[in-house]
Amino acid sequence: MKRLPIAAAALVLLSGCGAEPQQVAADTGVNTSAEQNRVTTTKNEAAAALLPAKVRDRGTLIVGAGFGSGNVPLGFLADDNKTPVGLEVDIAYLVAEALGLKPDIQVTSWENLFIGLDSAKYDAGFSNITVTEKRKQKYDFATYRKDDIAFEAKKGNPWRVAGGKDVAGKTIAVGSGTNQEKILVDWNEANVKAGLPAATIKYFNNQSDTYLALSSGRIDAYLGPNPSIAYHVKTSGQTETIGKFSGAGPTLQGLIAATTKKDSGLVKAYQAALDGVIADGSYAKVLERWNVSSEAVGKSEINPPGLPLTS
């Protein structure tokens, strides 16, 4: 098994996007090879019994992984440039094993992930998907991790983000169609009503373009998932976290969930599988492996309150 430093994961990601790789400093021994030696679990017969017959008989769990060109450490391609690896992939593997199924991880774009869920091309989405009230109209959720988001800016900047007013007039990069985007849009609306300038929102096709824009000063900050930002801050040595928030807004802890088409009959099986891996300790080992133990939950919930339709 090839074991590369965590810095190499950033180099693999950024060079694979056609950009000049950024220099990184940390070496924490994260395995980015195709031979992952993943944390494993055993089949949970009670959870498997909850599966619809067609999925159980097929023997595979078809998972949409909407990380596109890569989002370290959530989901990215190993150093063979074809094997999906990362935190979300490991959780998907655990759930599939608990259900007695072979995981079929299909990498796609964020937008196509939801198209695939809508058409039942994918049995599940494991891709840092936050529970929102809008998404609950079309999808069922079984939660497995806290959702925290963060602002990342160039190191040494005294600017800090403690709330919406602090982004007024700034230029912020964010992922299109994400809950981070919704929070930023809501903040803009509130700021305009208060007589403050709106933030300018920028969108980039991949992380390498985002970080090139940040390093060149074309944007003031990037708003994204906390695990990805914490990883990049640690490995680049050039940026810092300037604010961290719940992904569901100021009054609710955001939650990340296994996602399936509404009324597909799969969500109870996912919940039971997740509760089983939480109980047997394999879940905690996966979070520790990717340095996100602070986002652990004690149980899986089906369709809990999510980011409101309006804030």
C-alpha positions in Angstrom: 0.0 0.0 0.0 1.4 3.4 -1.0 1.0 6.0 1.8 1.5 9.6 0.9 1.6 12.7 3.0 -1.5 14.8 3.2 0.3 17.5 1.2 0.3 15.1 -1.7 -3.4 14.9 -1.7 -3.6 18.6 -2.4 -1.0 18.3 -5.1 -3.0 15.5 -6.8 -6.2 17.5 -6.6 -4.8 20.8 -7.9 -2.6 19.4 -10.6 -5.5 17.2 -11.8 -7.5 20.4 -12.4 -5.0 21.8 -14.8 -3.7 24.5 -12.5 -0.2 25.0 -11.1 -0.1 23.0 -7.8 0.2 25.1 -4.7 3.1 24.5 -2.3 1.9 22.9 0.9 3.7 22.2 4.2 2.0 19.7 6.3 2.8 16.0 6.3 0.2 14.1 8.4 0.4 10.7 6.7 -3.0 10.5 5.0 -3.3 7.6 2.6 -4.1 8.9 -0.9 -3.4 5.7 -2.8 -5.9 3.4 -4.4 -5.2 0.8 -1.8 -7.1 2.5 1.0 -7.1 -0.1 3.7 -10.5 1.3 4.7 -12.2 1.0 8.0 -14.7 -1.9 7.7 -17.8 -3.2 9.5 -19.9 -6.4 9.4 -23.3 -7.0 7.9 -26.2 -5.7 10.0 -28.9 -8.2 9.3 -31.7 -6.0 10.8 -30.7 -3.1 8.7 -30.4 -5.2 5.5 -33.9 -6.6 6.1 -35.2 -3.0 5.7 -33.9 -2.8 2.1 -36.3 -2.9 -0.8 -36.1 -6.3 -2.5 -34.8 -4.9 -5.8 -31.8 -3.3 -4.1 -31.1 -6.3 -1.9 -31.4 -8.7 -4.8 -29.1 -6.5 -7.0 -26.4 -6.7 -4.4 -25.0 -3.3 -5.0 -25.5 0.2 -3.5 -25.2 2.7 -6.3 -23.8 5.9 -4.7 -23.7 9.3 -6.3 -20.5 11.2 -5.2 -21.0 14.8 -6.4 -17.5 16.1 -5.8 -16.6 16.5 -9.5 -12.9 17.3 -9.9 -12.3 16.8 -6.2 -12.9 18.2 -2.8 -10.3 17.1 -0.3 -10.8 15.5 2.2 -14.5 15.0 1.5 -14.2 13.3 -1.9 -11.4 13.2 -4.5 -9.6 10.8 -6.8 -6.7 8.7 -5.4 -3.2 9.0 -6.9 -4.2 6.6 -9.7 -6.6 9.3 -10.9 -9.6 7.0 -10.9 -10.3 5.5 -7.5 -12.8 7.6 -5.4 -11.5 8.2 -1.9 -12.2 10.5 1.1 -14.4 10.9 4.1 -17.8 10.7 2.2 -16.6 7.7 0.2 -15.6 5.9 3.4 -19.0 6.5 5.0 -20.7 5.2 1.9 -18.5 2.0 2.1 -19.5 1.5 5.7 -23.2 1.8 5.0 -23.0 -0.5 2.0 -21.1 -3.1 4.0 -23.6 -2.9 6.9 -26.4 -3.5 4.4 -24.6 -6.5 2.9 -24.1 -4.7 -0.4 -21.1 -3.9 -2.6 -20.7 -0.1 -3.0 -20.7 1.3 -6.6 -19.3 4.8 -6.2 -20.1 6.9 -9.2 -18.3 10.3 -9.3 -20.4 13.1 -10.8 -20.9 16.9 -10.6 -22.8 18.5 -7.8 -25.7 19.4 -10.2 -25.8 16.0 -11.8 -25.9 14.3 -8.4 -29.4 15.6 -7.8 -30.5 14.8 -11.3 -29.4 11.3 -10.7 -31.2 11.0 -7.4 -34.4 12.4 -9.1 -34.2 9.7 -11.8 -33.3 6.9 -9.3 -30.0 6.5 -11.1 -28.4 6.6 -7.7 -29.7 4.8 -4.6 -28.0 7.4 -2.4 -26.0 10.5 -2.4 -23.0 10.7 0.0 -21.5 14.0 -0.9 -21.6 16.4 2.1 -25.3 17.0 1.5 -26.9 19.3 4.1 -30.5 18.7 5.2 -32.6 21.7 4.1 -36.4 22.2 4.2 -36.4 22.8 0.5 -34.6 19.6 -0.3 -36.9 17.7 2.1 -39.7 18.3 -0.4 -37.9 16.0 -2.9 -35.6 13.8 -0.8 -35.4 11.7 2.3 -32.4 12.1 4.6 -30.6 9.9 7.2 -28.1 12.1 9.0 -24.5 11.1 9.9 -22.4 14.2 10.6 -22.7 17.8 11.8 -22.5 20.4 9.0 -20.2 23.3 9.8 -19.2 25.8 7.2 -16.3 28.3 7.3 -14.8 31.4 5.7 -11.2 31.2 4.4 -9.1 34.2 3.6 -5.4 35.0 3.1 -3.3 34.6 6.2 -2.6 37.7 8.3 -5.8 39.6 7.3 -7.4 41.2 10.4 -10.9 40.8 8.9 -13.1 38.3 10.8 -16.6 37.1 10.0 -18.9 36.9 13.0 -22.1 37.4 11.1 -23.8 38.7 8.0 -22.8 42.3 8.4 -19.1 41.4 8.2 -19.4 40.3 4.5 -21.0 43.6 3.3 -19.1 44.9 0.3 -16.8 41.9 0.2 -16.2 39.5 -2.7 -16.9 35.9 -1.7 -16.5 32.7 -3.6 -19.1 29.9 -2.9 -20.3 26.8 -4.6 -23.4 27.1 -6.7 -26.5 25.4 -5.4 -25.1 24.8 -1.9 -26.5 25.6 1.4 -23.5 28.0 1.8 -24.7 29.9 -1.2 -28.2 30.2 0.4 -26.8 31.5 3.6 -24.7 34.1 1.8 -27.7 35.2 -0.4 -29.8 35.5 2.8 -27.1 37.7 4.4 -27.0 39.9 1.3 -30.8 40.4 1.4 -30.6 41.4 5.1 -27.7 43.7 4.5 -29.4 45.5 1.6 -32.5 46.0 3.7 -30.2 47.5 6.4 -28.6 49.9 4.0 -25.4 48.0 3.7 -23.7 47.0 0.4 -24.3 43.4 -0.7 -21.3 41.0 -1.0 -20.3 40.2 -4.6 -20.7 36.4 -5.1 -18.3 34.6 -7.3 -18.5 31.0 -8.7 -15.7 28.8 -9.9 -15.7 25.4 -11.5 -13.2 23.8 -9.2 -11.2 24.4 -6.0 -8.0 25.2 -7.8 -9.6 28.2 -9.6 -11.1 29.3 -6.3 -7.7 29.3 -4.5 -6.0 31.0 -7.4 -8.5 33.8 -7.2 -8.0 34.0 -3.4 -4.2 34.1 -3.7 -4.3 36.8 -6.4 -6.8 39.0 -4.5 -9.6 38.7 -6.9 -11.8 37.4 -4.1 -11.7 38.3 -0.4 -12.7 34.9 0.9 -14.1 31.5 0.1 -17.2 30.1 2.0 -17.3 26.4 2.0 -17.5 23.1 4.0 -15.4 23.4 7.2 -13.6 20.0 6.6 -12.3 21.2 3.3 -11.2 24.6 4.5 -9.6 23.2 7.6 -7.6 20.8 5.4 -6.5 23.5 3.0 -5.5 25.9 5.8 -3.4 23.2 7.4 -1.7 22.2 4.2 -1.2 25.4 2.3 0.2 27.6 5.1 -1.1 30.6 3.2 -4.6 31.0 4.4 -6.7 31.0 7.7 -10.2 30.4 8.9 -11.8 33.7 9.7 -15.3 32.5 10.7 -17.1 29.3 11.3 -20.9 28.7 11.4 -23.5 26.0 11.4 -24.5 25.0 7.9 -28.2 25.4 8.8 -28.1 29.0 9.9 -27.8 30.8 13.3 -30.5 28.9 15.2 -30.0 25.3 14.1 -27.1 22.9 13.9 -26.7 21.8 10.3 -26.6 18.1 9.6 -25.1 16.1 6.7 -27.1 13.1 5.5 -27.3 10.1 3.2 -29.8 11.3 0.6 -32.3 9.4 -1.4 -35.3 10.1 -3.6 -38.4 10.7 -1.5 -40.4 7.6 -0.7 -37.8 5.3 -2.3 -38.1 3.0 0.7 -34.3 3.2 1.5 -34.0 5.8 4.2 -34.9 3.5 7.1 -32.3 1.1 6.0 -29.7 3.8 5.8 -30.6 5.0 9.3 -30.3 1.6 10.8 -27.0 1.0 9.1 -25.6 4.3 10.3 -26.8 3.7 13.9 -25.1 0.3 13.7 -21.7 1.7 12.6 -21.9 4.4 15.2 -22.5 1.8 17.8 -19.7 -0.6 16.7 -17.1 2.2 16.6 -16.2 2.0 12.9 -17.9 5.3 12.2 -15.7 7.1 14.8 -12.6 5.6 13.2 -13.5 6.9 9.8 -14.1 10.5 11.2 -10.8 10.3 13.1 -9.0 9.1 9.9 -10.0 12.2 8.1 -9.6 14.6 11.1 -13.2 15.5 11.5 -14.1 13.9 14.8 -15.6 17.2 16.0 -18.5 16.7 13.6 -19.5 13.3 15.0 -23.2 12.6 15.9 -24.5 10.2 18.4 -27.3 8.8 16.2 -28.8 9.0 12.8 -32.0 11.0 12.3 -34.5 10.7 9.5 -35.6 14.1 8.0 -34.8 16.3 11.0 -35.3 20.1 10.8 -33.0 21.6 8.2 -31.9 25.0 6.8 -35.2 26.9 6.6 -36.8 27.9 3.3 -36.4 31.5 4.4 -34.0 32.9 7.0 
